Amino acid sequence: MSDCFSTVWHDISRRRRRQTNSIRSRVTRLRQWLDRRLSRSRPELGQSDPAATSELLKRNQPISPLKVVDITIKPDKTVISMVPPSFKSDSEMNDENGIIYPEDVTDRRPYQTVARFRKAMNQSTNFHESPLVVADDSPETLLFGLESFAQQHGCDLSLSGEDEGFGQSIDRAACGVVDLGSIHMLAMDALLTAKFQFTMDLDYDRQITSSKENVEKFVLDFCKAISNVLSCENNNVRVFSIEKLDKKPGRSRVNFGLTTSDQKTTEQLASSLQHQARTGFETDAILKHVKQGEYECTWKSVVSYLRLQPLDLASEFNFDYRKSGLPKELMREGYPYHLPLGWYRHALKVRDKYGDDTTWIGRVNANGEWPIAYHGTKHSAVSGIVEHGLLYGTVKRDAMLNEAIRQMGKKANAPGLYVATHCDDGAHPKYTEPFSVPTSSGKSEQFCIVFQCRVEPGQFTTHKEPVGVGEAWRIVDPKAIRPYGILLKKERPQPTSMPSREERFMLDPIAPKRPCGGEYGWVSPFIKEVRKYLNLKVDESPSQDSSIVSMIVEKAALGIIEEGKFLKELHEAEKMAELLRAQKNQGILEIWRCCARLYSMENFLYKTLNAIMRDIGSEEHENIWRSKIGTLGPFCFLLWDCPFHNRLTKKLTLYRGLKLTDEQIDTYQKMCGLPHEYRSFQAFTSCSRNRSRAEQFGNVLFIMEIQRAFTVDLTPTSVYPDEEEELISPGVCFNVRQIEFDKDKNKYLFYLTVNQRFNR
């Protein structure tokens, strides 16, 4: 037995030695490969030296616990600001001494902002002799854009003369300070904080806020205690404020948050803290005062500062995409690089910011280069995330998650970040919020910003949505995105004929009385006539029969072009037809998504279609809507036959703002007295899930309670995802339940019950 055991043991030992040698061999090869990679450099970006490498290693040391930089004590609330220890405020540069303003200046704030930048660069703050430079290629104009961007996302712009690497930008962002290495995370609203409110048996006045020193000690001890019970880094915890609970003497509320550079890790920490809070923290000197119970957390991006270091800009690599003769497309690592024609790039200093290897920033289409993509200043610019509330997981829907998992596997099963391959429409409000810069004439000019990024190959999946042109790339690792340029473009005045989004939501959707006992039932007469035109049986539709899809798509494209000719919108019509035809062989899901995207755009298509459909039921206009069956009918049929309509929408509240005349309001008031009086939405009817969005329009707000109806959420495919548009299908019925007038908002509130009525 012992000999047998010895033999087995020797066999196991030999296998272990072979495995160990194999691992050592792989490690050696990996080290050699890394040495070769680190020894490379790109001539176009200059050479690295040992001193720079040493400085880089020094910069990338682990982040220490946060420090308290500001405490504001009030009788009922104390506000705290915490930042990484390396962060230094530029408050000394806020001094107005030395600033000479131009004559007749009333708003000094813009000049104070530029003065801070000039002081950091040791430049003159005499604006009489050295006026503001307002242009696409001006770093001062870029500064205005970054300050506007910071304010848009609830943080302050801070200027620093120190040069720090970008290797730990994401970690610093998790601590509340974003820089140009992590600015895309702020644009994407991607670093979410789990915010908690703990009730503690501590007296606000005597035990916490008796002095600033006492507040600081309590805050630091509290953060340390939370990090200890969660076994996480101290800098993952920030205290935002402490409140006095008047109704419960001797108790206070601590508002704090958990943030890490990885969303799943933050979720796990938040869940663990909730679990421990249910039973209490009896063994901790600080947390034993926390009242045990159920504590919900809300999810929000909480960033205090956008730090700009003038040394982050590398003007020698700026590039003017406005000049003529540039190609539309180049290649990077085998991926198309769609040039942002019409923009001016302000280059970021990325050499040595991520280590010595600069292959990733190359521009010769070599192996190891990272391809190029874009993101605007609004988190919804290229967002596959649809928000419906506060609680993470139950309120966020990652539109391309399942498709990404099919492409990449389990690795993609994490919160996604999205960038776009095209910058063509970057000036559109969907992508970026325009900002104003004062000019010498006392007026102002508007500009737009878009971030130009490199994305690590193999770390993203490709999708046709939610963009209108090109592809969206979905990334789960934030460190796989590196901004290397900021694009600036002056916003040209739009022609006065530019269509308004108000028209989409403010037209009165009311139609003649719903036909009863006639040839038409709950399906719109227009849809039925289109089906006849296409020679389809009652039960035939593109969502059920793939053999008819190609024919209907081609007829829809031809019809759009014909309508475009008639309306003198041929160029726009041909572009839409081209987009639709490109999806002809991609299946009904992609075709429908394309139709929904075209419908959500500002163009003649949705206006003409809905205008003629609202005429249904009018003998006077019957010839008009029937004349459009052959042109607009096929597109209408594709949009109506939504493949997602496998079940009715139930128990949903939608909103629509309208501008109605007194006569129209009177019509609805008469309907209110007839509880069994139903009307039809004869056309596609755009509504919003967001009440505040709908309230922006008109003098009447429809508050529609959906009992059961065919509706579809257009947000994932819409060119305007911020509108949270929900589309009600033609033929859905409603009655007016109640009408009241809101004096505070000077607006009528119409309460409607929406129901899909299947009787004829």
N, C-alpha and C positions, 0 to 999 in steps of 0.2 A: 504493500500500500504506500509506504514512504517513498519507494523508487518511482512509483507512478505519479505521486504528488510532486516529486522533485522534477520529473520530466515535464509535467504540465507547467510547473512554475518557471522552468528555464524557457519553455516555449513562449510563455507570456512575457518574460523579461526580454527575449529577443525581439518580439513584436513591438514592445514599448521602445526599445533602443532604435529599431528601424523607424518608428513613427517620430521619435525625437529627432533623429538625424534628418528625416525628411522635412520636419518643421524648421529645423535650424537652416537647412539648405534653402528653403523658401524664404525665410527671413533674410538670409544673406543676399539672395537675389533681389529681394524687395529693397534692401538698403542700397545695393548697387544701382538699382533703377532710380531710387530717390536721389542719390548723389548725382547721377547723370542729369536728371531733371533740374535739380537745383543749380547745376553748373551752367545751364543754358541762360542766354539772355537774348533780347531782341534788339538789333541795332537801332530800330526806329524809336525805341523808348530809352536808349542810353544804357550804360553799364552800372551794375551794382558794385559796391566795394565792401570789404570786411567791416568797416566802421558802421555802414548802413545796416548790415545784417545784425551786428551786435545791438544797434539801437532798436531794430525791429524786435529782437528777442526780449529786450528790456521792456518795450511797450506792451508786449503780449503776455505779461505776467497775469496770474489770476486776479480777478476783481475782488477788492476788499469789501467788507461790510459798508453799507451806505452811511452817509453822514447827514445830519440835520443842518440845513442852511438857512431856514427861515421858520419862525414861530410867531403866529399872530394870535394873541389871547384876547378873547371877547367874553362877556359875562355868561353866554350860553354855548359858545363854540370856540374851539381852538383849531386853527388851520396849520398844518405842518407841511414843509417841503423837504423831501429827501432826495439826494443825488449821489452818484458814485464819488468816491474821494478824489478822483482825478479831475472832477469837474470844477472849473473856476468861473465864477460869475464875472461878467463884464460890466458890472454896475458902475465901476469908476469911469467907464467910457460914456456913461449917460449924462455926464456933466455938460451943460450947455456952454460953459466957458470956452471961448475961442471960436465958437460958431458964428459966422457972419452970414445972415440970411439975405436973400435977394429982396429988393424993394417990393412993397405991397403984398407980402406973403402973409396969409391968414392962418393957414394950416402948416405948422412947423414940424409936425411929426415925421413926414417923409424925409425932411432934411436932417433930422436928428438920427434917423436910422442910417442914412448914408454917412453921416458924420462919424458914427461908431465904427463903420467899416473903414473909413479913411484914416481914423486914428489908429486902428489896428495895423494899417498899411503905412503909417507915418506919412500920410498925405495931408494936403491943405484942407481945412474945413471952412475956407472963405468961399462961399457959394456965389459971391458977387464977382470974384475974379475967376473962379473955377466952377462954372454952372453944372447942374446935373446933366449927365449924359444919358439921353433917352433914345435908345436904339436897340435893335435885335442883338447887336454884337457888344453891347455895353454891360460890363459886370455890375454896374450900379443898377441898371434895369433888372438884371437877374436877381439882385439883392431884394428888390421890391417884390419880385415874384416869390422868392423863398419866404419872405416875411408874411406875405399874404397866405401862402400855403400853410405855414405854421399856425397862423391864426385860424384858418379854416379847420384845422385839426385840433384846436384847443390847446396849443402850447405857445411858448415864447421863443423868439429868435435870440440866440446868444452867440456872441462873437468871441473868438479866442485866437490868440497868436501862437498857441502851442501846436506842434505837429504830432498827431497821434496816428497810429496805424488803424486799418479797417478790419484787422483780423478778428477783433472782438467787438465789432460794431453792433452785432445782433445782441450780444450779452449786455452791452451798455444800454441799448434800446429797451431791453427788458427791465432795466433799472430806471427808465423814465427819461433818458437822454438819447435822442436820435442824432446821428451825424450823416454825412453824405454817403457813408458806406452802408447805412441801413435805412436811408430815406424812403426806399421803395416799400419798406414794411409799414411806414406811416401812411404812405399813399394807398396801400392795399388794406389798411385797417387790420393788419394781420397779427400783431402782437396783442392779444387780448389778456386783460387782467381779470382774475376771479375776485370780485369785490365782496367783502363780508362786513357785517355790522354786529359786533359782539357786545352784548349787554354785560356790564361788570359791576360788582358790588363795591365800588370805590367812589368816594365823594369827589365830585368835580372840582370844587373850590379848595378843599383842605388837602386832599391826597394826590391831586394831579397837577393843578394849574396854579399853585401858590407862587411859582416863579418859573421863568423860562428854563433855568437849569433843571428844575424838577420835571418839567415837561420833557426836556431832552432825555433825561435819564430814564423816565418811564417809557418813552418811545423806543429807545435803543434796547432796553430790557425786554419790552414786549416783542420786538422783532426777533431778538435772540431766542426768546421762549418759544415762539411759533416755529422758528426754524429747527429748534431742538426736537420738538414733538413730531415734526414732519421729516426729520433727518434730511433737510435740504440746506442749500446755501443761505446764509444770513441775508444776502442781497436780493433774494427772491421775495422778501417781505417788505412792504412799504406801508407806513401809517399816513393817512391823508388828513384825518381830522378826529377830534374828540368832542363829543356833545354832552351837554348837561341834560339829564332827564328830569324835567320839572315835576312831572306827575309821580315820579318815584324817587323821593329824597334818598340821597346816599348812593344813587346809581348813575353810571355814565355809559355812553355808547362810544365804542372805538370803531372808526371806519378805516379799514385797511384792505390791502389787496395782495394777492399772490401772482407773480409773473415769472415765467421762465422763457428761455428762447425756443422752447419746444411746446407746442400747444397740448399734445397728449400728456406730457409730464405735468403741465399746469393743471389739467383736468384731474389727473391722479392725485395730486397734492390737495386740490380742493375737495375731492371726494373723501380723502383720508381725514381731512380736518373736520368735515361735516360729521363723519362717523365718530370721531373722538369727542366732538362737542356734545353729542347726545348723552354721553355718560359723564362728562366733565373732566377737568384736569386737576385732580386732587393733589397730585404730587409736585406740581410746579408752583413756585412761590408767587409768580405773577398770574398765571392762567387759572389758578384755583379760585380766583375772584370772578371768573366768567360764569354767568348763569347757564347751566346746562340746558340743552334743548335743541330743537330743529332750527338750523340756520341755513337759509337759502343764500346762494351767491348769484350775483348778476355779472354779466360779461361785458366788458367795455375796454376800449383802447385808452390807456391812461398814460400820456406822455407829457412831461413838464416842459422840456426844452428841445428845440432843434438847434444843434450847435454847428455853426459854420466857422471853419478856420480858413482865413484867406489863403493859407498855404495849400488848402485842398484843391484850389483851382490851378490848372496847368494850361495857361493861355497859349503856349507853344503848340499845343495839340488841338486848339480850336479849329472848327471847320465850317465853311460857309456852303450850305446846301442850297442857297438861293441862286448861285451862279449857274449860267447855262452850260449845256454840254455834258452834264453829268449823266451817267447811266441810271436807269431805274432800279437795276438789280445787280448785285455782286454775290459772291459766295463766301461763307465762313464755315469751315469744318464740314463742307458738303451741304450746308443748309443755305437757302436763299437769304440774302441780306437785302431787304427792301429799303432803299435809301429814303430818308425823310426830306424829300425835296421841298424847298420853300422855307426851311427852318435854318436856324444858326445854332451850331453846337458849341456850348461852353464846356470844355473838357475838364474832367476831374483828374487830380493827380493820383493815379493808381499804381505807379511804379513804386515798388518796395512796400506798398500798403498791405499786400497780401502775401508777402514773401518774395524771394528772389526770382522765382520762375515767372516770366512774363509771357510765356507762350499763349496763355489764354486770351491775351489782348491783341494777338497778332492780326494781320490783315492781308495775308497772302494765301488764305484757304489751305492752311497746313493742318496736319494732325495736331490735336491738342488745343486748337483755337475754340473759343466758346462762341456760338452763334448769337445773333443780335435780335433783340425784341424791345418793346416799348410799353410804358405805362403812364397814364395821365396823373393829375394831382388829386382826382376824386377816387375814393376806394371802389366806387361802382363802375369805374371806367372799363375795366375788363374783368368783371367779377362774375364768377360762377356761383357766388354765394348769395342766396336769397334770404333776406332777414324778415322775420315776422314777430319779433319780440326781444326778450332779454336773456332767457335761459339758454345757454349754449347746448347744442345737441337737439333740443326740441324746437329751436327757433331758427336754426340755420340749415339750409339745404344746399349742399355742394352739387351743382347741376351736373357736372361731368364726372362725378366720383365713380359711378359704375363703369362708365366707358374707360376711365383711367385704369381701373383695376383690371379690366380685360386686356389692356395694352401692357401694363407693367407688373401686374400681380399684386400680392399683398402689400408690397412696399408703397403702393399708391393709396392705401387705405388710411389716409391721414388728411387733416384739413388742407385744402389746396389753395395755392397762390396762382394768380393768372396774369400773363402778359400777352401782348398782341404782336403779330409779326409785321403789321403795317402801321404807319403813322399818318396815312393820307388824311384821315378825318380827325386828326388830333386837336384841331381848333374847335371842334364841335363841343357844345356844353356837356355832352355825355361824358367826354374824356377828361376835360380839364376846366377848372374854374378861371375865367379871365380875371386879370387884375389890372388896376389903373396906376399910371405913373404921371405925376404932375409935369407939365411942360412950362417953358418960360413965358408962354403967352397967357398963363393963368388957366389954361384948359388942361385936359388930360388925354392920354392915349392908352389904349388897352392892349395887353399882350397875353399870350398863353404859354404854358410850360408843359413839356412832356419829358419823362425820364428815359434815357437811352441806356439799355442794360445788356450785359452779357449773361448768357444762361449756360450752365454746365451741361455738356452733352451726356446723354444717358440718364439725366435726372428729371426729365419732363416728358409728358405725354402730349399729343397733338389733337386738337379738336376744331370742328367747324363752328362751334358756338362757344361763348355768347357774342362773338364779333360779327360784324356785317361784312367785312372784307378780310381775306386771308385766313389765318389760323389763330386760335388761342392756344397758348402753351400752359399746361398745368404743372406746377412744381410743388413738392411737399417739403423740401428742405430749403429754408430761407437763405442759407449760405450758398446755395447753388445759383443765386441771382446776385450780380455785381453791377451796380450803376457805374458807368464810366463817362457819362456826359449828360448835360442838361440842355434840352432843346428849347429855344426861345423863338417866338414868332409874333410879330405885330398883327393884331386882329384887324382885318380890313373891314371898313363899314359895310354892313349888309344892305342890299337893296331894299327899298321900302316895301316891295312886294313879298318879302320873306314871310312865309306862312307862320301863323301862330299856333302853338299847341292848344290854346284856348278853344279854337274852333273844333278840335277833335272831341272835346269833352262838353262843350256848352250848347251844342245844337239840341233842340227839343226832340227827344226820341219818340214822342207820342205819335201813334198811327190811328187810322180810322178804326172803328169798332171791329173787333175780331170776328171774321166770318163765322157764322154758326149755321149749320144745316146745309152748307153749300158744298162745292166740290173740293175745297181746301180744308185740311185739318190743321194740326199743330205745326206742320212743316210749312215754311214760307212758300207762297205761290211762285216766287221767283225761282226757288230751288227746284220745285216740281217742273217748271217749264224748262229749266236748264237740263234736267234729266231727260226730258222728251227730246230736246235739241240734240243731245248726245246719243240718242237711240238706246238708252239704258232702261232696263226693267226696274220695277219699283224697289227690288231688293239688291240691285247692283250698285256698287260704289267702289271707288279706288282703294278704300281701306280694307275692302273684302275681296277684291279681285285685282291682282297685280297685272293681269294681262291688259287692262284698259288704262293703266296709269300713264304710260308713255304718250298715248293718243291725247289724253286730257291735258297733260302738261304742254304739249306742242300747241294745242288749240288755245290754251291759256296764254302762252307766250305771244302767239300771233294776235290774239285779242288785245293784249296790253299795248302792243305796238300800234295797232289800228286806232285805239283810243288816244294814244300819244300823238299820232299824226293829226287827229281831229282837234286836239286841244293845243297843238303847236308845242308839244312836250316830247318830241320824237327822241331826242338824245337820252332823256331820262327814261323813257319807255324802253328803248333798246337795252339800256344798262340793266333794267329790272328783268327784262326777258332773258338776257344772257345769264343772270344769276339763277333764274328759275330753270333754264335748260341745263345748266351745269349739274343740277341735282336729278335729272331725269332718270338716271339708272342707279340712283343711290337708295331706292326704297321709299315707301310712302312716308315714313317718319321724317326723313331728311327733307323730302319735298314739302311736307306740311310745315316743318320748321322754317323753311325758306319762305313759304307763303305768309306765315305769321310775322316774320321779320320784315318782309316787304310791306305788309299791312301796317306795321308799327311805325314805318318811316313817314317823314313829312313829304308827301307827294300827292299827285292827282288821283292815285289809284283808290285809296280809301275814301276820299271825298266824293269822287264820281260814283263809286259803287254804292255808298250809303245814301247818297242823294237820290238815286233812281229807285233804290229799294224802299225808301220812305214814301214814294209815290204809289206804292202798291195799295190797291183798294179805291183809288181815285179814278173814276171813269174819265175824267178830264185828261189825266196823264198816263192812261194805260198804254197808249201807243209809244210813249217815250220809254217806259221801262221795258216793254217788250222788244224794243229795237236794240237793247243792250244785251239781250240774252246770248247772242252769238259772240260778243266781244268780251264782256265782263263776266258772263255766266260761267265759263270753265274755271277761271280763277276763283270765283265765288264758291263754286262747288268743292274745289280742293280745300279751301279754307274752312268751309262749313263741315266737311266730312273729316273732322278731327279724329285721328286714330286713338287719341287719349279719351275719347268719349265712350268709354266702355261702362261708365256708371254716371249717374247724375250727381251734380254738386248739391250738397245738403248742408243746412245750418251754417250759412256764411253771411256776413254783412258786407255789403259793397256800398260805395259812395260815388256820387256823380254831381258835379256842380253845373248849374245851368243859368243862363240869363233869359228870363221869361218876361213877356209883357204882362200888363195887368189883365188883359183879355185871356191870355194863356193860363195865368194863375187862377182866374175865375173858372176856367174849364176843369182844372184839376179839383178845385173846391167843390164843384158840382159832383164830380166822380166820388169824392170822399163820402157823400151821403148815400152812396149806392154800394153797399159792401159786396154785392155779387156782380158788380160791373167790372169786366175785365177788358184790358186793352193789350195790344201786342207790341213788342219791340220788333218791327218789321225789318229793320236793318241790323247789322252787327252793332252792338252798343258797348262803347268803351266806358269802363268804370275803374275805380281804384280801390284797393284794399286799405289804402291809407287815407283816413278822414281829413287830415290836415292838408294833404295834396289836393283833394277835391274841393275843399273850402276856399282855395285860392281863386276859384272861378265863379263868376256870376252872382246873382242875388237869391238863388234857390239852391238848397242842398237836398239831393235825393239820398235818403237813408234806406237802403233796400235789404230787407231780410229775405234771403234765399231759402225757400222751403225745399224745393227740388227743381233743378233746372240744368240745362246744358250750358256750362260756362267753362272757360279755359284760362289758366294763368299764363299771360304772355311775358312775364318778367324774364324767364330764362332766355327767350329769343328776341326780346325787344331791343331796339336801338336806344330806348329810354327806360332802362330798368328802374330808375329812381321813382318812376310814376306808379310802380306796382300795379300795372294794368291788368285787369280781368275783363275778358271779352264775353258778353252774353250773346248767344246765338240768335239769329232771326227766328221769330215765331214764338219765343218765350213770352208768357203773359204776366201781367201784373194788375193789382188793384191798389187804390189809394186808401190806406187805413186811417191816417191821421195827418193833419196839417197844423203847424203852429209857427209863430213868428218869434225869432230870437232877437230881442231888442239890443242886447250887447253886441251882437255881430251884424245887426241890421240885415238879417237874412231869413228867408222862409225855410222851414224844415218840412219836407214831405216824406212821410213814412210809408213805404211801399212794401207790399208782400209780393214776392216773385215766385211763380209756380209754373211748372211745365204741364200744360193741360193737354191730355191726349185725346179727349173726346172731340168729335167733329161738329 
